[in-house]
């Protein structure tokens, strides 16, 4: 389960008194910083070897590593900070920072600031959603049926258009 979802659920549980919000804030912030530091260490101490061994499977080569180095030299702090909020890629950014040999002190400073803000935001979002859970669940109930209907219609239209396009293509391409 993605960490963002876990934090939202933990915040929701804290709103109901099941978990302690302050303890969650401390533990989750520490865990986020520690996890990103581990990613940095992986990149720093094994990343270049790993990329040289398996990088061709992902179309990564030495010129990509050089560009990553230059990029982190210019924009490393901003990337660490903003990347913490990019759910799909936030696990890879510390590894890239390590591979590019970004100064660890700079990495750690931006990582701590971004991680704490991210954790606080997600836990509080879950906490305040938990406070309003009855209202939210009622609105989801109302809109859930409509959303499901829209998804079903969209999938049906996509399937129909794709099938129709395939039929047109086979009638235009003469058999040899």
C-alpha beads as a LAMMPS data file, in Angstrom:
LAMMPS data file: protein, C-alpha beads

176 atoms
175 bonds

1 atom types
1 bond types

-500.0 500.0 xlo xhi
-500.0 500.0 ylo yhi
-500.0 500.0 zlo zhi

Masses

1 110.0

Atoms # bond

1 1 1 0.000 0.000 0.000
2 1 1 1.446 3.407 -0.915
3 1 1 2.785 5.440 1.981
4 1 1 0.527 8.389 1.200
5 1 1 -2.547 6.200 1.632
6 1 1 -1.167 4.800 4.883
7 1 1 -0.663 8.329 6.213
8 1 1 -4.191 9.357 5.241
9 1 1 -5.657 6.286 6.957
10 1 1 -3.447 6.833 10.016
11 1 1 -4.703 10.422 10.233
12 1 1 -8.265 9.180 9.971
13 1 1 -7.636 6.682 12.776
14 1 1 -6.081 9.432 14.885
15 1 1 -9.238 11.512 14.457
16 1 1 -11.191 8.673 16.067
17 1 1 -8.713 8.370 18.950
18 1 1 -7.304 5.017 17.816
19 1 1 -3.812 6.442 17.215
20 1 1 -1.946 9.392 18.712
21 1 1 -1.559 12.149 16.119
22 1 1 1.606 13.649 17.668
23 1 1 3.310 10.279 17.855
24 1 1 2.327 9.575 14.253
25 1 1 3.788 12.898 13.134
26 1 1 7.107 12.132 14.810
27 1 1 7.394 8.504 13.693
28 1 1 6.220 9.077 10.123
29 1 1 8.508 12.095 9.646
30 1 1 11.487 10.156 10.983
31 1 1 10.597 7.176 8.771
32 1 1 10.261 9.342 5.659
33 1 1 13.655 10.991 6.234
34 1 1 15.288 7.657 7.042
35 1 1 13.778 5.982 3.960
36 1 1 14.965 8.738 1.638
37 1 1 18.407 8.647 3.257
38 1 1 18.553 4.914 2.565
39 1 1 17.656 5.625 -1.070
40 1 1 20.408 8.227 -1.209
41 1 1 22.909 5.718 0.212
42 1 1 21.868 3.089 -2.330
43 1 1 22.444 5.571 -5.130
44 1 1 25.679 6.891 -3.679
45 1 1 27.362 3.580 -2.940
46 1 1 25.936 1.238 -5.546
47 1 1 23.973 3.249 -8.040
48 1 1 26.591 3.736 -10.728
49 1 1 27.510 0.026 -10.687
50 1 1 23.840 -0.921 -10.777
51 1 1 23.146 1.402 -13.701
52 1 1 26.181 0.115 -15.596
53 1 1 24.976 -3.479 -15.093
54 1 1 21.260 -3.179 -15.771
55 1 1 20.817 0.361 -17.103
56 1 1 20.540 -0.819 -20.695
57 1 1 17.264 -2.558 -19.797
58 1 1 15.859 0.861 -18.896
59 1 1 17.699 2.738 -21.680
60 1 1 19.978 4.489 -19.191
61 1 1 23.603 5.054 -20.156
62 1 1 26.633 7.091 -19.097
63 1 1 25.406 10.263 -20.796
64 1 1 22.216 10.063 -18.726
65 1 1 24.321 9.803 -15.578
66 1 1 26.333 12.870 -16.615
67 1 1 23.152 14.863 -17.262
68 1 1 21.747 13.752 -13.908
69 1 1 24.932 14.964 -12.216
70 1 1 24.688 18.378 -13.897
71 1 1 20.988 18.629 -13.134
72 1 1 21.453 17.888 -9.426
73 1 1 24.380 20.321 -9.280
74 1 1 22.016 23.084 -10.439
75 1 1 18.596 22.031 -9.143
76 1 1 19.185 19.352 -6.506
77 1 1 17.582 21.088 -3.537
78 1 1 14.462 22.089 -5.449
79 1 1 14.177 18.596 -6.890
80 1 1 14.415 16.944 -3.486
81 1 1 11.802 19.299 -2.072
82 1 1 9.281 19.181 -4.934
83 1 1 9.917 15.498 -5.644
84 1 1 8.753 14.587 -2.133
85 1 1 5.233 15.505 -3.208
86 1 1 5.331 13.578 -6.523
87 1 1 3.853 10.237 -5.551
88 1 1 4.975 8.235 -8.565
89 1 1 8.626 9.232 -8.529
90 1 1 9.467 10.270 -4.985
91 1 1 11.195 6.960 -4.245
92 1 1 13.616 7.358 -7.153
93 1 1 14.712 10.936 -6.550
94 1 1 16.901 10.173 -3.495
95 1 1 18.592 7.379 -5.464
96 1 1 19.271 9.798 -8.324
97 1 1 20.621 12.341 -5.817
98 1 1 22.984 9.690 -4.457
99 1 1 24.104 8.612 -7.909
100 1 1 24.818 12.233 -8.808
101 1 1 26.825 12.590 -5.571
102 1 1 24.753 15.501 -4.311
103 1 1 26.143 16.886 -1.055
104 1 1 24.490 14.830 1.696
105 1 1 24.067 17.813 4.030
106 1 1 22.131 19.706 1.373
107 1 1 20.133 16.590 0.541
108 1 1 19.304 16.004 4.205
109 1 1 18.202 19.608 4.815
110 1 1 15.758 19.635 1.886
111 1 1 14.676 16.082 2.659
112 1 1 13.824 16.894 6.291
113 1 1 11.871 20.027 5.395
114 1 1 9.922 18.366 2.572
115 1 1 9.298 15.122 4.458
116 1 1 7.922 16.873 7.532
117 1 1 5.649 19.105 5.440
118 1 1 4.452 16.106 3.406
119 1 1 3.777 13.940 6.461
120 1 1 2.023 16.738 8.352
121 1 1 -0.159 17.570 5.342
122 1 1 -1.218 13.965 4.713
123 1 1 -1.840 13.122 8.362
124 1 1 -3.854 16.291 8.918
125 1 1 -5.806 15.717 5.727
126 1 1 -6.721 12.248 6.967
127 1 1 -7.425 13.624 10.432
128 1 1 -9.827 16.297 9.202
129 1 1 -11.471 13.883 6.766
130 1 1 -11.957 11.574 9.723
131 1 1 -13.634 14.376 11.646
132 1 1 -16.065 14.785 8.739
133 1 1 -16.303 11.126 7.781
134 1 1 -20.098 10.890 8.050
135 1 1 -20.575 13.810 5.674
136 1 1 -17.905 12.570 3.261
137 1 1 -19.280 9.030 3.134
138 1 1 -22.765 10.389 2.424
139 1 1 -21.445 12.493 -0.498
140 1 1 -19.383 9.594 -1.819
141 1 1 -22.503 7.461 -1.634
142 1 1 -24.435 9.981 -3.713
143 1 1 -21.685 10.512 -6.230
144 1 1 -20.400 6.938 -6.295
145 1 1 -23.222 5.667 -8.476
146 1 1 -22.839 8.562 -10.891
147 1 1 -19.073 8.072 -11.053
148 1 1 -19.495 4.359 -11.715
149 1 1 -21.973 5.077 -14.521
150 1 1 -19.593 7.602 -16.116
151 1 1 -16.718 5.102 -15.972
152 1 1 -18.828 2.322 -17.515
153 1 1 -19.990 4.610 -20.353
154 1 1 -16.438 5.846 -20.981
155 1 1 -15.058 2.306 -21.157
156 1 1 -17.867 1.239 -23.495
157 1 1 -17.264 4.213 -25.815
158 1 1 -13.504 3.584 -25.801
159 1 1 -14.018 -0.117 -26.576
160 1 1 -16.514 0.683 -29.367
161 1 1 -14.246 3.275 -31.014
162 1 1 -11.212 1.034 -30.797
163 1 1 -13.117 -1.888 -32.313
164 1 1 -14.523 0.324 -35.070
165 1 1 -11.046 1.680 -35.867
166 1 1 -9.737 -1.873 -36.110
167 1 1 -12.513 -2.847 -38.523
168 1 1 -11.844 0.201 -40.712
169 1 1 -8.156 -0.632 -40.818
170 1 1 -8.777 -4.241 -41.925
171 1 1 -11.140 -3.110 -44.720
172 1 1 -8.581 -0.556 -45.976
173 1 1 -5.642 -2.984 -45.955
174 1 1 -6.065 -5.388 -48.881
175 1 1 -5.022 -8.975 -48.213
176 1 1 -1.960 -10.103 -50.213

Bonds

1 1 1 2
2 1 2 3
3 1 3 4
4 1 4 5
5 1 5 6
6 1 6 7
7 1 7 8
8 1 8 9
9 1 9 10
10 1 10 11
11 1 11 12
12 1 12 13
13 1 13 14
14 1 14 15
15 1 15 16
16 1 16 17
17 1 17 18
18 1 18 19
19 1 19 20
20 1 20 21
21 1 21 22
22 1 22 23
23 1 23 24
24 1 24 25
25 1 25 26
26 1 26 27
27 1 27 28
28 1 28 29
29 1 29 30
30 1 30 31
31 1 31 32
32 1 32 33
33 1 33 34
34 1 34 35
35 1 35 36
36 1 36 37
37 1 37 38
38 1 38 39
39 1 39 40
40 1 40 41
41 1 41 42
42 1 42 43
43 1 43 44
44 1 44 45
45 1 45 46
46 1 46 47
47 1 47 48
48 1 48 49
49 1 49 50
50 1 50 51
51 1 51 52
52 1 52 53
53 1 53 54
54 1 54 55
55 1 55 56
56 1 56 57
57 1 57 58
58 1 58 59
59 1 59 60
60 1 60 61
61 1 61 62
62 1 62 63
63 1 63 64
64 1 64 65
65 1 65 66
66 1 66 67
67 1 67 68
68 1 68 69
69 1 69 70
70 1 70 71
71 1 71 72
72 1 72 73
73 1 73 74
74 1 74 75
75 1 75 76
76 1 76 77
77 1 77 78
78 1 78 79
79 1 79 80
80 1 80 81
81 1 81 82
82 1 82 83
83 1 83 84
84 1 84 85
85 1 85 86
86 1 86 87
87 1 87 88
88 1 88 89
89 1 89 90
90 1 90 91
91 1 91 92
92 1 92 93
93 1 93 94
94 1 94 95
95 1 95 96
96 1 96 97
97 1 97 98
98 1 98 99
99 1 99 100
100 1 100 101
101 1 101 102
102 1 102 103
103 1 103 104
104 1 104 105
105 1 105 106
106 1 106 107
107 1 107 108
108 1 108 109
109 1 109 110
110 1 110 111
111 1 111 112
112 1 112 113
113 1 113 114
114 1 114 115
115 1 115 116
116 1 116 117
117 1 117 118
118 1 118 119
119 1 119 120
120 1 120 121
121 1 121 122
122 1 122 123
123 1 123 124
124 1 124 125
125 1 125 126
126 1 126 127
127 1 127 128
128 1 128 129
129 1 129 130
130 1 130 131
131 1 131 132
132 1 132 133
133 1 133 134
134 1 134 135
135 1 135 136
136 1 136 137
137 1 137 138
138 1 138 139
139 1 139 140
140 1 140 141
141 1 141 142
142 1 142 143
143 1 143 144
144 1 144 145
145 1 145 146
146 1 146 147
147 1 147 148
148 1 148 149
149 1 149 150
150 1 150 151
151 1 151 152
152 1 152 153
153 1 153 154
154 1 154 155
155 1 155 156
156 1 156 157
157 1 157 158
158 1 158 159
159 1 159 160
160 1 160 161
161 1 161 162
162 1 162 163
163 1 163 164
164 1 164 165
165 1 165 166
166 1 166 167
167 1 167 168
168 1 168 169
169 1 169 170
170 1 170 171
171 1 171 172
172 1 172 173
173 1 173 174
174 1 174 175
175 1 175 176
